[in-house]
Amino acid sequence: MGVSGCGKSTVGGALAQALGWRFADGDDFHPPANVEKMRAGIPLDDADRAPWLARLNAMMRESVAAGRPVVLACSALRQRYRDTLAAGLPGLRFVHLSGSAELIGARLAARRHRYMPPALLASQFATLEPPRDALTLDVGEAVDALVAAIVAGLRPEAGAGPAGAPGAGERAAPPR
């Protein structure tokens, strides 16, 4: 989890590959109205996010029920959003990919997202409620180092709950 441009998709995809799990990008689940709003440079509000978050929760629950663990890249900027994502999914963990506005802004300026303009970064930082119960990592590190830290940080002996329960930035649903 984290603001746009922090590396959720890149790190989440690499983590899923390392674990042999499914990867899902929350951006792919936005309804067209949300995409158009963001494309126009208008930040989403809670009413915009509610059906999207419910859809992500349903996808994760279905994946877990089918025995297909998933790593989900999702902004999940507020605690209530994370609560919605976690509903009915005990043992899930979040990883907060954290970095300065300057570093992430530079990354956004160097990339082209299909609908998320760099101008919305300030609104994302303003909305962000740093999580209390997540593994927080500095996005200035290399992707391989971040993946290794996630795997190590979410082992049972590290206080992460059940074996194989990463939550790449994102949410990861353990196998049942």
Buried (B, 14 or more C-beta within 10 A) or exposed (E): BBBBBBBBBBBBBBBBEBBEBBBBBBBEBBEEEBBEBBEEEBBBEEEBBEBBBEBBBEBBBEBBEEEEBBBBBBBBBBEBBBEBBBBEBEBBBBBBBBBEEEBBBEBBEEEEBEBBBBEBBEBBBEBBEEBEEBBBBEBEBEBEEBBBBBBEBBBEEEEBBBEBBBBBBBBBBBBE
